[in-house]
Amino acid sequence: MAPRLLVLPLRECAARNVAEVGAKARTLGRLMAEGLPVPDGFCVTTSAFQHTLGASGVDTVIDEHLAEAARVPATLGAELAAVRSALRLVELPTELWDALQPPAQELLRHGPVVVRSSAPGEDDSATAAAGVYESVRDVADADSLARAIRDVWASLFTERVNYYRHGSFLAQMALVVQAQVQAQHSGVLFTRHPISGRRGYFNETSIAPEGVTAGTEATATATSRELERLADQAERLIGAPVDMEYASTGTGLVILQARPVTSDSRTPSPAIEGYRWVSQEDVHGVRALPLGACASLFMRQLVKHVPYRQLCRSIGIPIYDIYYLAYQWDTVSPSQLAPFLDRLRCERVSVNWGTGSGPSIRTVELPEKLWTERERNVVAERTTCARVGTIIPARIAGNAANVSSGDRLVEAFLPGDRTSASAVRYLLDPGGRVVDVTGPDVGSLAVQPAALERIGEILADLSRHLGEVRLEWYVSDDDVYVKDLTIEREPLHLTSRGVLSPGVLQGPALVVEELDPLTDPVIAERVSVVEHEDPEKVLDQVAALRRMLDQIRSLPQPPVIVASFPALGLIPLAAHAAGFIFERGNLLCHTAIVLREKKIPAFIMPGALETIRTGEFVRMDVGSGDARALL
């Protein structure tokens, strides 16, 4: 294979086919050929990508993982991660490396470069794919360039691509490698307004390199005559209103990217005559709804929930129903919504506008709810979207998981008290027989044998398809229902009843006697504040967490945090802790899962708050069956 087909100077891409170099590289080449200011660079073609896949055998690996994801949809995330890992480890063929060296060395001699995607189907008149694939900045040497190339290739196989391409993955990618400009500011200019469709110059700028494109920092700014001239030339070349990214440098303006404006709001939003709804399992139907401001959140939920719900339905496991509803404000009376209300077939529902579900309501109250809160997410004039989930009355709820011995661990909670401190634990042998029961009040919280057997069967069925899983379930009057599940790559270990997360912890104790201020999500350390009926309470929680973080940072070494139970509010502190000791708790609670993922040791020690004092040094081996604390 000729090296010129693997790597091409950017200027030569003007005459190449989009299938070979991608629309981005071809457009930049055409701009350069017309004399417009574009940073110098070269293109790594789609042939280079295909040659690398074939030479390394990774093409077979990709096919196998995508086939497995198609067979078991709930494994999609894990299979895509495996594909990305394989691509990041691939060796670049000698032919490609030899072709890369001369142009790369010439660019790097003058400073760092940026590696950007130029995938077929990106930057064209119908699909911009803006931000869908990766770009890597600050590439300063040949080794970093090789890593950046592999990272951008790997971005073909992400959840973002799954959503954007409606579940399909195209194993084709060209790359643009360009000199990275030292920008005084960067900007994006449209020659047609993306909302109104009005012609003109609509410009946003930022002093941050990706402030406009990332949406983190941008200011609407008047255009200069020079900028307008460049936009006009790019528009004439492309033959359509242009979306142009540019940078202002010490020597003038440079064009970083130009593509047709794909959002044409002169075409009205999809018409909704009355209302439309689709089930969560109908992914394409949901995508066809005008979900407006909550689309991003709802689509993330689809990625997470749809595969396991499809699997449950296919093997006969009951789940609750979720519907996405788009409606006009004047169509929410009980009579007009009657077909939808009949479809729900339940007494209570929850409603989510993309900011979280509130308390459940009676189904007959849904029309009033949709009317009174219609402005929660305005999609278009007098049109709103919402997610409606059916509520099935549950007598008992809980978690379940397989353990390393082959047994099954089932934890149960009363519906009105689902804190991690109230679990009753049942251990079932591989045959489904109860071999152990532990809990604060076993007699009043005994799960009926038939329900335990059914939970064990569901866990076994799902594990056969997915490997190790953690299951959230609830018991209704007639059956066991699946609420949620998480795929766990390693089985749980029951080396000690007191171990929540194995490891060795040591450090000064920090006793947290009051957990209430930390139990709700708050702003700090990557924890986002959620909508709350009491803003003052949220502010109090923020302040409490920050005081706690300040106290932890003042210690000479990470502390062992001692608390009554593994409350969710402790998760923001995990990154600053050597480990945790709880007076009570359960193995399958959310906090325990996070601690195991982060490899942070955690142990249950009854009476810990009375035994351990702040400042005392604690050392504990929580990886053995006879875990002990040494004070």
C-alpha positions, 0 to 999 in steps of 0.5 A, spaced: 500 500 500 502 506 497 504 511 503 501 517 500 494 513 501 495 512 508 497 520 509 496 526 505 498 533 506 492 537 508 492 541 501 491 535 497 485 533 500 481 538 496 481 533 490 480 527 495 473 523 496 470 524 502 470 516 504 477 517 504 479 523 507 472 525 511 468 532 510 472 536 515 479 534 511 476 535 504 473 542 506 480 544 510 484 542 503 479 546 499 479 552 503 487 552 503 487 551 496 483 558 495 488 561 499 484 562 506 488 562 512 488 554 515 493 551 520 498 547 516 497 539 517 496 533 514 490 527 514 491 520 516 486 517 511 481 512 512 485 507 509 490 508 514 485 506 519 483 500 515 490 497 514 491 498 522 485 494 523 487 488 518 494 488 520 493 487 527 487 483 527 483 488 531 478 488 526 476 481 528 476 483 535 471 489 534 466 485 530 466 480 536 464 485 541 459 488 537 456 482 535 456 480 543 453 487 544 447 485 539 446 479 542 445 481 549 444 489 549 445 490 556 452 489 555 453 494 550 457 499 555 462 493 557 463 491 549 464 498 547 469 499 553 473 493 550 473 495 543 476 502 545 481 498 550 483 494 544 484 500 539 488 504 544 493 498 545 494 497 537 501 497 534 501 502 528 503 498 522 510 500 519 508 502 513 503 507 517 509 509 521 514 511 516 509 515 512 507 519 518 514 521 520 516 526 515 510 530 516 509 529 523 516 531 525 516 538 520 509 540 524 512 538 531 518 542 530 514 548 530 510 546 536 504 542 539 499 539 534 492 537 535 489 531 532 481 531 530 476 526 527 474 527 520 469 521 520 465 520 513 458 522 515 461 528 520 461 535 518 456 534 512 450 538 510 445 533 514 450 531 520 455 535 523 456 530 529 459 536 533 463 533 539 461 526 538 468 524 536 474 526 540 479 531 539 486 531 542 490 537 543 497 539 546 500 533 542 508 535 543 512 528 540 511 522 536 509 518 542 504 522 544 501 523 537 501 515 536 497 515 542 492 521 540 491 517 533 489 511 537 484 515 542 481 519 536 480 512 533 477 509 539 472 515 540 468 511 534 465 506 539 462 510 545 455 511 548 455 518 544 456 515 538 451 509 539 446 515 541 448 519 535 448 514 530 441 510 532 445 504 535 450 503 529 457 503 529 461 505 522 468 503 523 471 508 518 475 514 521 480 519 517 484 524 522 486 531 521 493 533 524 494 540 524 499 545 528 496 548 534 495 555 534 496 560 540 490 563 540 488 570 543 481 568 543 477 563 539 470 563 536 464 560 532 460 564 527 454 562 523 452 565 517 444 563 519 441 564 525 441 557 528 434 558 531 430 563 527 434 561 520 435 569 519 441 570 515 447 574 518 453 574 522 452 570 529 458 570 533 460 567 539 468 568 542 472 565 548 479 566 551 479 559 553 481 554 547 474 550 547 470 555 551 465 556 545 465 549 543 464 546 549 459 551 552 463 552 558 465 560 557 462 564 551 460 571 549 456 574 543 461 578 540 460 583 534 464 581 527 469 584 524 470 585 516 475 581 516 471 575 519 465 576 515 470 576 509 472 569 511 465 567 512 463 569 506 468 566 502 467 559 506 460 559 505 461 560 497 466 555 497 461 550 501 455 552 497 451 553 504 450 557 510 456 556 514 458 554 521 465 556 522 470 555 527 476 560 527 482 563 532 485 570 532 492 569 533 498 574 533 498 574 526 491 574 524 485 570 523 485 562 522 480 558 520 480 551 524 473 548 521 468 550 516 461 546 515 454 547 513 449 549 518 445 543 519 440 546 524 434 549 520 429 552 525 425 555 519 422 548 519 417 547 525 418 542 530 415 536 529 407 537 529 404 534 535 396 533 534 394 533 541 399 528 544 404 522 542 407 517 547 412 511 546 414 506 551 422 506 553 423 500 549 421 503 543 428 507 542 427 510 535 420 512 537 423 516 543 428 519 539 423 521 534 419 525 539 421 533 540 424 532 547 427 539 547 431 541 553 431 534 557 433 530 551 440 529 553 438 526 560 432 522 557 437 519 552 442 517 557 437 514 561 435 510 555 442 508 554 442 505 561 435 502 562 433 500 555 438 494 554 436 491 561 429 492 560 429 489 553 433 483 556 428 482 562 422 482 557 425 477 553 426 472 558 419 473 562 422 477 568 416 483 570 419 490 570 415 496 571 413 501 565 416 507 562 413 512 557 415 518 554 410 523 553 410 529 548 403 533 549 400 540 547 398 544 553 391 544 551 390 536 550 391 534 557 384 533 560 382 526 562 378 525 556 383 527 551 388 523 555 383 517 556 387 512 551 394 514 555 391 513 562 388 506 560 394 504 557 398 505 564 393 500 568 396 502 575 394 506 581 400 511 581 405 514 577 411 518 577 413 524 573 419 526 570 421 533 566 428 531 566 430 534 572 428 528 577 422 525 579 418 527 584 413 524 589 408 519 586 401 521 584 395 517 583 394 516 576 387 520 575 391 526 577 396 526 571 392 530 567 392 536 572 399 535 574 401 535 566 397 542 566 400 545 572 407 543 571 407 544 563 412 549 563 417 545 566 420 543 559 418 548 554 420 544 547 416 549 542 410 554 543 405 550 548 408 544 547 412 540 553 415 533 554 415 528 560 417 521 562 411 518 566 413 511 570 408 506 572 408 505 580 407 498 582 405 498 590 411 494 593 411 490 600 418 489 600 424 492 596 431 490 596 438 488 592 441 481 590 447 479 587 451 473 586 457 472 591 464 468 589 462 462 592 456 461 587 451 463 593 446 468 592 445 474 597 439 477 597 437 484 602 431 486 603 428 493 606 421 495 608 418 500 603 418 506 607 425 505 610 430 503 605 436 506 608 442 502 608 442 501 615 435 497 615 437 491 611 435 484 612 440 479 609 438 472 606 444 467 603 441 462 598 445 456 596 446 455 588 440 451 589 436 457 592 435 454 599 436 459 605 442 457 608 443 464 613 439 470 615 441 476 618 438 482 620 435 487 626 428 484 626 428 478 622 421 476 624 417 482 622 421 482 615 421 475 613 421 475 605 416 469 603 420 463 601 416 463 594 419 470 593 426 468 595 426 463 590 423 467 585 429 473 586 434 467 586 431 465 579 431 472 576 438 473 579 440 466 576 437 468 569 440 475 568 447 472 570 447 467 565 446 472 560 450 478 563 455 475 568 455 478 575 450 482 576 447 487 582 439 487 582 434 491 585 428 488 586 421 489 589 415 484 591 408 486 589 402 482 591 403 478 585 410 477 583 417 480 583 419 486 579 426 488 577 427 495 578 434 496 576 441 492 575 448 493 574 453 489 571 459 487 576 465 484 573 467 481 579 463 477 584 462 479 591 466 476 596 463 474 603 470 473 607 467 476 613 460 479 614 463 485 616 467 487 610 463 492 605 470 493 601 476 489 602 483 492 603 487 495 608 486 501 612 490 505 616 490 513 619 487 517 624 480 516 625 475 522 624 468 520 627 462 523 623 456 523 628 451 527 624 449 524 617 443 528 616 446 534 613 450 530 608 445 525 606 442 528 600 446 530 593 450 537 594 455 541 590 462 539 591 467 534 589 463 532 583 456 531 586 451 536 583 445 539 586 439 537 584 432 540 585 430 540 592 423 543 595 427 547 600 433 551 597 435 553 604 436 545 606 441 544 600 445 550 602 446 547 609 448 541 606 453 544 601 456 548 607 456 542 611 460 538 606 465 543 605 466 544 612 467 536 613 472 537 607 476 542 610 477 538 616 479 532 612 484 536 608 487 539 615 489 532 617 496 530 616 494 524 612 487 521 609 483 519 615 479 513 617 472 516 617 467 513 622 460 513 621 453 510 623 452 507 616 454 508 609 450 514 607 450 516 600 452 523 603 459 520 605 461 518 597 463 525 596 468 524 602 471 518 599 476 521 595 479 524 601 479 518 606 483 512 607 477 508 609 471 507 612 468 504 619 460 503 620 456 501 625 451 497 621 450 497 613 449 492 608 454 489 602 449 491 596 448 498 598 450 504 593 455 507 597 458 500 598 458 499 591 462 505 590 467 504 595 468 497 592 469 500 585 474 505 588 478 500 592 477 504 598 476 499 604 470 499 608 468 495 615 462 494 619 464 494 627 458 494 631 459 500 637 464 503 633 462 510 635 462 509 642 469 505 641 473 510 637 475 517 638 477 522 633 484 523 632 486 515 634 490 511 630 486 506 626 489 500 622 485 495 620 485 489 615 479 488 612 481 483 606 481 477 611 475 473 615 478 475 622 478 483 620 480 486 626 481 494 628 487 496 632 487 502 636 
